[in-house]
Amino acid sequence: MNETPPRVHAEIDLDAVRGNVRALRERAPRAELMAVVKSDAYGHGAVACARAAQEAGATWLGTATPQEAFALRDAGIEGRVMCWLWTPGGPWQEAVERDVDVAVSGLWALEEVRAAARATGRTARIQLKADTGLGRNGCQPADWAELVGAAVAAEAEGTVEVTGLWSHFACADEPGHPSIQLQLTAFREMVGYAQKEGLEPEVRHIANSPATLTLPESHFDLVRCGIAVYGVSPAPELGTSAQLGLRPAMTLKASVALVKDVPGGHGVSYGHHYTTLCDTRLALIPAGYADGIPRHASGTGPVLVGGAVRTVAGRVAMDQFVVDLGPGADVRSGDEAVIFGPGDAGEPTAEDWARAAGTIAYEIVTRIGSRVPRVHLHV
């Protein structure tokens, strides 16, 4: 990093990523672990986090889009990579050539990957996804026999190898929700049918971060961990990051751009939704919704400045927001403002911002924009 303090930057503690992967592996000691690095590793930097996760024992990496998987390969990352969000006409052939395991939820996808395998002269590695109740991607139970039969035939002709059978929970972040056991039962039945028909998957998996932490019976051969890899609690109801043995990896910092004294009754930011109550001191924080600061946190978002947690005064703008420091506060231009972090020094956390914006902490870290540089620590 340059000696000049950056406007705003995100520090990513890769030791925290490694520690979180180890902690999650301890929760599922008999299963392999997939570190999900989609959406640029939930905003943390996919390549650096993928390497850190592998160093800590992750044997699989997961991405949503093919382009995310290819970016890992372009960076020289080896090992097993799975990609699950496909649309007709996607780059199946490149995925086969680059040893990416691809998810198949329907016959159209199986036909396209078979064609790609023929074109490359290689066997495609595929994982059949079952819709056990989430209602998004995945094959419905009523269509499962047809998809399994087609996959068995494709294996016989040598175009594909079915390396996995998998699904995804709808409510694993709500312990005791009745859908959890219903989905587990459906998954066991659909896996059992596929195996009876002759498929011998390398891995069976349904557990996401919350299920990894709270539902041992769901671990099967592999657990897929996303947000927990980055130290963010998958749900406040399950506990804080610290209570779950996790450490948040991202700390978002800014350099105070301006400090000025203003009189009482002074409007602040667009719409004057905030007006100073008395003579006071304002600080300008040079980060806004274009950087990922949620506009919904206008008037509520917390930030640590000058040794105290302050609240966003007025609306969050595209590139900046203001905090009211109070009269005589000892803060100067160039001082550090910590928007969120692990909470060690009393700074707000991503969960604090999620509550302020009426959203989830996943969104807070993932939405941090590309113009915010990531500074990876402990590489």
C-alpha positions in Angstrom: 0.0 0.0 0.0 1.2 3.6 -0.7 2.4 5.7 2.2 -0.5 8.1 1.5 -3.5 6.9 3.4 -6.1 5.6 0.9 -9.6 7.2 0.7 -11.1 3.9 1.8 -9.9 0.3 1.8 -10.7 -3.1 3.0 -8.1 -5.1 5.0 -8.6 -8.8 4.6 -7.0 -11.0 7.3 -6.0 -14.2 5.6 -5.0 -15.7 8.9 -8.6 -15.3 9.9 -9.7 -17.1 6.8 -7.3 -20.0 7.5 -8.5 -20.1 11.1 -12.1 -20.2 10.1 -11.6 -23.0 7.7 -9.8 -25.0 10.4 -12.6 -24.3 12.9 -15.2 -25.5 10.4 -13.3 -28.6 9.6 -13.3 -29.4 13.3 -17.1 -29.1 13.2 -17.3 -31.7 10.4 -14.3 -33.9 11.0 -15.4 -36.8 8.8 -16.3 -34.7 5.8 -14.3 -32.8 3.2 -14.8 -29.0 3.1 -15.6 -26.8 0.1 -14.7 -23.1 0.5 -17.2 -21.1 -1.5 -15.5 -18.2 -3.1 -18.3 -16.9 -5.3 -18.8 -13.2 -5.7 -15.1 -12.5 -5.3 -15.1 -14.6 -2.1 -18.1 -12.6 -0.7 -16.1 -9.4 -1.4 -12.9 -10.6 0.2 -10.9 -11.4 -2.9 -11.4 -14.8 -4.5 -7.9 -15.7 -5.4 -6.2 -14.8 -2.2 -8.9 -16.4 -0.1 -9.0 -19.5 -2.2 -5.3 -20.1 -1.6 -5.7 -19.4 2.1 -8.6 -21.8 2.4 -6.7 -24.6 0.5 -3.7 -24.0 2.8 -6.0 -24.6 5.8 -7.3 -27.9 4.4 -10.2 -27.0 2.0 -10.2 -29.7 -0.6 -12.8 -28.1 -2.9 -13.6 -24.6 -4.0 -17.1 -23.5 -5.1 -18.2 -20.8 -7.4 -21.5 -19.7 -8.8 -20.6 -18.6 -12.3 -18.3 -20.3 -14.9 -16.3 -17.0 -15.1 -15.5 -17.2 -11.4 -14.2 -20.7 -11.8 -12.1 -19.8 -14.8 -10.6 -16.8 -12.9 -9.3 -19.2 -10.3 -7.7 -21.4 -13.0 -6.2 -18.3 -14.7 -4.6 -17.4 -11.3 -2.9 -20.9 -11.3 -5.2 -22.4 -8.6 -5.3 -26.1 -8.9 -7.5 -28.7 -7.2 -11.2 -29.4 -7.3 -13.4 -26.5 -8.4 -17.2 -26.7 -8.7 -19.4 -24.3 -10.5 -23.3 -24.5 -10.3 -25.0 -21.5 -12.0 -25.5 -22.3 -15.6 -27.7 -21.0 -18.4 -28.2 -22.5 -21.9 -25.3 -21.9 -24.2 -22.9 -21.5 -21.4 -19.1 -22.2 -21.7 -19.4 -25.9 -21.0 -16.6 -26.9 -23.3 -14.1 -24.6 -21.5 -15.3 -25.9 -18.1 -14.6 -29.5 -19.3 -11.2 -28.5 -20.6 -10.3 -26.7 -17.4 -11.3 -29.5 -15.1 -14.2 -27.8 -13.5 -17.0 -29.9 -11.9 -20.3 -28.6 -13.2 -23.7 -28.8 -11.7 -26.6 -30.3 -13.7 -30.2 -29.7 -12.7 -32.1 -30.7 -15.8 -31.9 -32.6 -19.1 -31.0 -29.6 -21.1 -27.9 -29.1 -19.1 -26.9 -32.7 -19.3 -27.3 -32.6 -23.1 -25.1 -29.5 -23.4 -22.3 -30.9 -21.2 -22.4 -34.2 -23.1 -21.9 -32.2 -26.3 -19.0 -30.3 -24.8 -17.4 -33.6 -23.7 -17.7 -35.0 -27.2 -16.2 -31.8 -28.6 -13.2 -31.9 -26.3 -12.7 -35.7 -26.3 -12.7 -35.6 -22.5 -15.1 -36.9 -19.8 -17.0 -34.2 -18.1 -17.3 -34.2 -14.4 -20.8 -33.4 -13.3 -22.8 -33.2 -10.1 -26.6 -33.7 -10.1 -28.5 -31.2 -8.0 -31.7 -32.3 -6.3 -34.4 -29.8 -5.4 -35.3 -31.2 -2.0 -37.4 -28.2 -1.0 -35.6 -24.9 -1.6 -37.5 -24.3 -4.8 -34.6 -22.7 -6.7 -32.2 -24.6 -8.9 -32.2 -28.4 -8.8 -34.2 -31.3 -10.2 -37.7 -31.9 -8.7 -38.3 -35.3 -7.2 -40.9 -36.1 -9.9 -38.2 -35.6 -12.6 -35.3 -37.2 -10.7 -35.7 -40.7 -12.2 -35.5 -39.3 -15.7 -32.4 -37.2 -15.0 -30.7 -40.0 -13.2 -31.5 -42.5 -16.0 -30.0 -40.1 -18.6 -26.9 -39.5 -16.4 -26.4 -43.3 -16.1 -26.6 -43.6 -19.9 -24.1 -40.8 -20.3 -21.7 -42.4 -17.9 -22.0 -45.7 -19.9 -21.1 -43.9 -23.1 -18.1 -42.2 -21.4 -19.1 -38.6 -21.9 -19.7 -37.8 -18.2 -18.6 -39.0 -14.7 -21.1 -38.2 -12.0 -18.8 -37.0 -9.2 -21.5 -35.7 -6.8 -25.1 -35.6 -5.7 -26.1 -32.5 -3.9 -28.8 -30.1 -2.7 -29.2 -26.9 -0.6 -31.2 -26.1 2.5 -33.8 -23.4 2.7 -33.9 -22.8 6.4 -30.7 -24.2 8.0 -30.2 -20.9 9.7 -33.4 -21.5 11.7 -32.6 -24.5 13.9 -35.7 -26.6 14.4 -37.5 -25.4 11.3 -39.6 -28.3 10.0 -38.3 -28.0 6.5 -34.8 -29.1 7.6 -35.8 -32.7 8.4 -38.1 -32.8 5.4 -35.2 -31.8 3.1 -32.9 -34.3 4.7 -35.4 -37.1 4.2 -35.9 -36.1 0.5 -32.1 -35.9 0.0 -31.5 -39.3 1.4 -34.3 -40.8 -0.7 -33.0 -39.1 -3.9 -29.4 -40.1 -3.3 -30.5 -43.6 -2.4 -32.4 -43.9 -5.7 -29.5 -42.6 -7.7 -27.1 -45.1 -6.1 -29.5 -47.9 -6.6 -29.6 -47.0 -10.3 -25.8 -47.4 -10.5 -24.4 -43.9 -9.8 -21.4 -44.0 -7.4 -20.8 -40.3 -6.4 -17.5 -39.2 -5.0 -19.3 -36.7 -2.7 -22.8 -36.2 -1.4 -23.5 -32.8 0.1 -26.3 -30.6 1.3 -24.8 -28.7 4.3 -24.1 -25.0 4.0 -22.5 -22.8 6.7 -25.3 -22.9 9.2 -25.8 -26.7 8.8 -22.1 -27.3 9.1 -22.2 -25.5 12.5 -25.4 -26.9 13.9 -26.5 -30.1 12.0 -24.0 -32.9 12.1 -26.4 -35.4 10.5 -26.3 -33.3 7.3 -22.5 -33.4 6.8 -22.4 -36.5 4.5 -19.1 -36.5 2.5 -18.7 -32.8 2.1 -19.8 -29.5 3.7 -20.0 -26.3 1.6 -19.1 -23.3 3.6 -19.5 -19.7 2.3 -20.0 -16.8 4.7 -18.6 -18.7 7.7 -15.2 -19.0 5.9 -15.0 -15.2 6.2 -15.8 -15.2 9.8 -19.3 -13.8 9.6 -22.1 -15.5 11.5 -24.6 -17.1 9.1 -27.4 -16.0 11.4 -27.6 -14.0 14.6 -29.9 -16.7 16.0 -27.1 -19.2 15.9 -24.7 -16.9 17.8 -22.1 -14.2 17.1 -19.0 -14.9 15.2 -17.0 -15.3 18.4 -19.6 -17.6 19.9 -19.3 -19.8 16.9 -15.5 -19.8 17.0 -15.1 -17.7 13.9 -13.3 -14.4 13.3 -14.4 -11.8 10.7 -11.7 -11.4 8.1 -12.7 -8.0 6.6 -12.1 -4.6 8.2 -13.3 -1.6 6.2 -11.5 1.7 6.9 -11.5 5.2 5.6 -9.5 8.3 6.0 -11.5 11.3 7.4 -11.7 13.8 4.5 -12.8 16.9 6.4 -13.6 18.1 9.9 -15.5 21.4 10.4 -17.4 23.2 13.0 -21.0 24.2 12.2 -23.7 26.0 14.1 -26.9 24.5 15.6 -29.7 24.1 13.1 -27.4 23.2 10.2 -28.8 20.7 7.7 -26.6 17.8 6.8 -26.6 15.9 3.5 -29.3 15.5 0.9 -32.8 16.3 2.0 -31.7 17.7 5.4 -33.0 14.6 7.1 -30.6 15.5 9.9 -30.2 18.9 11.4 -27.6 19.7 14.1 -29.1 20.3 17.5 -26.4 22.7 18.7 -23.0 24.0 17.7 -21.0 20.9 16.8 -18.2 19.3 14.8 -18.8 17.2 11.6 -16.5 14.7 10.0 -16.8 13.7 6.3 -16.2 10.0 5.6 -15.2 9.5 2.0 -17.2 6.4 1.3 -20.7 6.0 0.0 -23.2 3.7 -1.6 -21.0 3.4 -4.7 -18.5 1.8 -2.4 -21.1 -0.5 -0.9 -22.1 1.6 2.1 -25.9 0.9 2.3 -28.0 3.9 1.7 -30.7 2.2 3.9 -28.3 2.8 6.8 -28.7 6.6 6.5 -29.2 8.0 10.0 -28.4 4.6 11.6 -25.1 3.2 10.4 -22.3 3.1 13.0 -18.6 4.1 12.5 -15.7 4.3 14.9 -14.1 7.7 14.7 -11.9 9.4 17.3 -12.2 6.6 19.8 -16.0 6.6 19.9 -18.7 5.0 17.8 -20.7 7.6 15.9 -23.8 7.4 13.8 -24.2 8.4 10.2 -25.8 11.9 10.2 -28.4 12.2 7.4 -28.3 10.4 4.1 -25.5 8.3 2.8 -24.5 9.8 -0.6 -22.9 8.1 -3.5 -19.3 8.8 -2.4 -19.5 10.0 1.2 -21.4 10.3 4.4 -21.2 12.6 7.5 -21.0 11.9 11.2 -21.7 14.3 14.0 -18.8 14.2 16.3 -20.2 16.5 18.9 -18.7 19.9 20.0 -15.0 20.0 20.4 -14.3 16.4 19.5 -10.6 15.7 18.9 -10.7 14.4 15.3 -8.7 15.8 12.4 -8.6 15.3 8.7 -6.6 12.2 7.9 -7.6 10.4 11.0 -8.8 6.8 10.6 -12.4 5.9 10.6 -13.3 2.2 11.0 -16.6 1.4 9.4 -16.7 -2.2 10.5 -14.3 -4.9 11.5 -14.1 -7.8 14.0 -15.0 -5.6 16.9 -11.8 -6.0 18.8 -11.3 -2.3 19.4 -14.9 -1.5 19.9 -15.5 -0.9 16.2 -18.9 -1.8 14.6 -19.2 -5.2 12.9 -20.8 -6.2 9.6 -23.7 -7.5 11.7 -24.1 -4.1 13.3 -24.4 -2.6 9.8 -26.8 -5.3 8.8 -29.1 -4.4 11.6 -28.8 -0.7 10.8 -29.7 -1.3 7.1 -32.4 -4.0 7.7 -30.5 -6.7 5.9 -28.1 -9.6 6.5 -24.3 -9.4 7.1 -23.7 -11.5 3.9 -24.9 -8.4 1.9 -22.8 -6.0 3.8 -19.5 -7.6 3.0 -20.4 -8.8 -0.5 -21.6 -5.4 -1.6 -18.3 -3.6 -1.0 -17.5 -2.2 -4.4 -14.6 -2.9 -6.8 -13.2 0.6 -6.4 -12.4 -0.2 -2.8 -9.0 -1.8 -2.8 -8.5 -5.0 -0.9 -5.3 -5.2 1.2 -4.6 -8.8 2.0 -2.7 -9.3 5.3 -0.7 -12.4 6.2 -0.3 -13.6 2.6 
